[in-house]
Amino acid sequence: MNVALTILITASASLVAIAGILLVRRNAPDGSYFHDGDRAAGVFGVLATGFSVLLGFVVFLAFESYDNSRSGAETEALVLAQQFQTAQHLPLEVRDRLGGELVCYARSVVYREWPRMESGTEGDALNPWGVALFRTLRDVEPEVPSEEAAYGKWLDQASDREAGRMQRIHAAEGVIPGPLWMVLIAVAVLIFVFMLFFADSGETAAVQGLMMGAVVTVMVLMLLIIGFLNHPFRPGFGSLQPRSMERTLEILEEERTIVNDDDPLPCDEDGESLSQD
C-alpha cells in the first residue's frame, strides 16, 4: 500500500465531503432537512448496517486471499529447499542437473515472476523451470531402494510445490468481482448523499464538518484497504515480497557448495535460460 497516496486520497475525499455539507448547510433549515430525526436516523442505521455487513464480508474474502498467497509463497519456498535435499538421493546422472534447475526455479520466481505479479500480468503460465525439472526426472529409472524412495518423495514434493505456487499467484489479478465493487461504491455514495440531508444550520460548522468527515474517512479507508488486500503484490507498505524464496535461494547456494556441486547453472542471474532451444 502506498501510504502517501492513501493519505492524499483519504484527505481529499474528506475535504470534498466536508465542503459539500458546509455548502448545503448554508440553506439548510434549523434541525436538518428531516422533520423526524429519529426516523431519518433509523433509515441511516439500515444503510450503515447493510454497508458494514457487506464490507465485513468483502474484507474477510480479500484477507483470506492475501493470507493464502502469503502461505502459498512460503510453502513453495520451503518445498523447493527440501527438493534439493531429496535430489541428493537420486541417480548421480541427474543429481547435479536437478540441483541447478532448482536454483534457476528460485531465481525465476524472485526476479521474473514477482515483477509480473506486481503488475498483475502473471496469469496461470507454468514456471519454465518447473517444466525443466519434470523433463529431467521423466527418464530417471531408480535402481536401489534409496533411489526409489527419493523418487516417490520428489513426486510428492513437486505436487506440493505446484500447489503452493498456485496459491501464491491466485491473488495476483484480484479476487473481488467487479459487480461487488460496484455495489460497495454505490452504497458508499448513497450514504454520502444521505448524510448531506443532515445538514443543519443550527449546528456549528465544526460539528457538521466533523460528522461528515468522520463518516467519509472511514468509508474511504475501508475501500482502500480492500483494494490493497485484493492486489497484495503491488509495491508499497505491507505488500507481499519474495522473502521466503530469497532465503531459499541463499540456502540452495550454500547447499550446492556443501555437496561440491560446481557445475555451471543453466540460467543467468535472473533465472533466464541460457539454452537457445
C-alpha positions, -999 to +999 in steps of 0.1 A: +000+000+000+013+035-009+009+053+024+013+088+009-012+081-018-036+066+008-034+097+030-038+120+000-069+102-013-085+100+022-078+136+030-090+148-004-123+128-002-129+141+034-123+177+024-146+174-005-173+158+017-169+185+044-170+213+018-202+197+004-221+195+037-210+231+047-222+243+013-256+226+018-257+239+054-260+274+042-296+270+031-305+241+054-333+246+080-326+245+117-327+209+127-317+195+092-339+187+062-356+158+081-386+168+101-385+135+120-349+130+131-355+096+147-370+082+115-340+095+095-316+080+120-333+047+117-331+047+079-294+057+081-288+029+105-302+004+080-279+018+053-249+018+076-256-017+088-260-031+053-228-014+042-208-027+073-221-062+068-212-063+032-179-046+039-170-072+066-177-100+042-155-085+015-127-077+039-128-113+050-127-126+014-099-103+005-078-110+036-083-148+031-069-144-004-040-123+009-032-149+036-034-178+011-010-161-012+015-154+016+013-190+029+015-204-006+047-185-013+062-198+020+052-234+012+066-232-023+099-219-010+102-245+018+094-274-005+119-262-031+147-263-004+135-298+006+136-310-030+173-301-033+180-325-004+158-352-019+177-348-052+209-358-035+195-394-032+185-397-068+208-413-095+241-394-099+235-386-136+206-363-127+215-351-092+235-320-101+213-311-130+182-311-108+200-290-082+209-264-108+174-263-121+160-258-086+183-228-082+171-214-116+135-220-105+141-199-073+158-171-094+129-171-119+103-167-091+122-138-074+134-119-105+109-127-132+076-139-118+074-115-089+076-083-110+049-097-133+027-103-102+032-068-091+019-055-124-009-081-125+003-098-156+015-132-143-016-152-152-015-190-149+015-198-170+038-225-158+072-217-145+096-229-173+119-244-147+091-265-133+087-279-167+125-285-170+125-303-137+097-326-149+116-334-181+148-341-163+131-366-139+109-382-166+135-406-178+150-415-144+149-452-135+156-458-098+177-489-092+182-492-055+156-488-026+170-454-015+166-440-051+131-454-053+121-437-020+137-405-031+119-407-065+085-411-048+093-383-023+103-360-051+070-365-069+051-357-037+072-326-031+067-315-067+029-317-062+032-297-030+054-271-047+029-266-075+000-263-051+019-236-032+027-218-064-010-218-074-019-204-040+007-177-044-004-165-078-041-168-071-045-132-058-022-116-084-051-104-106-076-098-077-103-120-064-131-095-058-155-094-088-164-061-105-201-062-095-192-064-059-170-033-063-199-015-080-223-023-051-197-012-025-191+021-042-228+027-049-237+022-012-209+045-001-222+072-025-257+067-012-246+071+024-227+103+014-258+118-002-280+108+027-255+125+051-260+157+032-296+159+043-284+160+079-270+195+071-282+217+100-279+255+101-285+253+139-253+232+144-218+248+143-198+243+111-171+224+131-197+198+143-211+194+108-177+191+092-166+165+118-197+144+114-193+142+076-155+140+076-155+110+100-180+090+081-163+096+047-129+089+061-140+055+075-156+045+042-127+056+020-101+039+043-121+006+042-124+007+004-087+014+001-077-015+024-099-038+004-082-026-027-048-034-011-058-068+000-073-076-034-039-068-050-013-078-024+017-078-047+015-042-058+046-023-045+042-004-012+039-008+025+026-042+035+028-058+001+039-094-003+076-097-011+096-128-022+115-130+012+109-167+016+122-176-019+152-153-014+161-171+017+156-205-001+179-192-029+206-185-003+202-219+012+204-236-022+236-218-030+251-229+004+240-265-001+255-267-036+288-257-020+284-283+007+278-312-018+306-299-041+282-291-069+302-267-091+285-273-124+275-242-144+239-232-139+217-234-169+204-199-163+215-163-157+212-143-125+176-135-133+166-171-140+165-168-178+175-199-196+209-199-212+199-225-237+190-215-272+163-242-275 
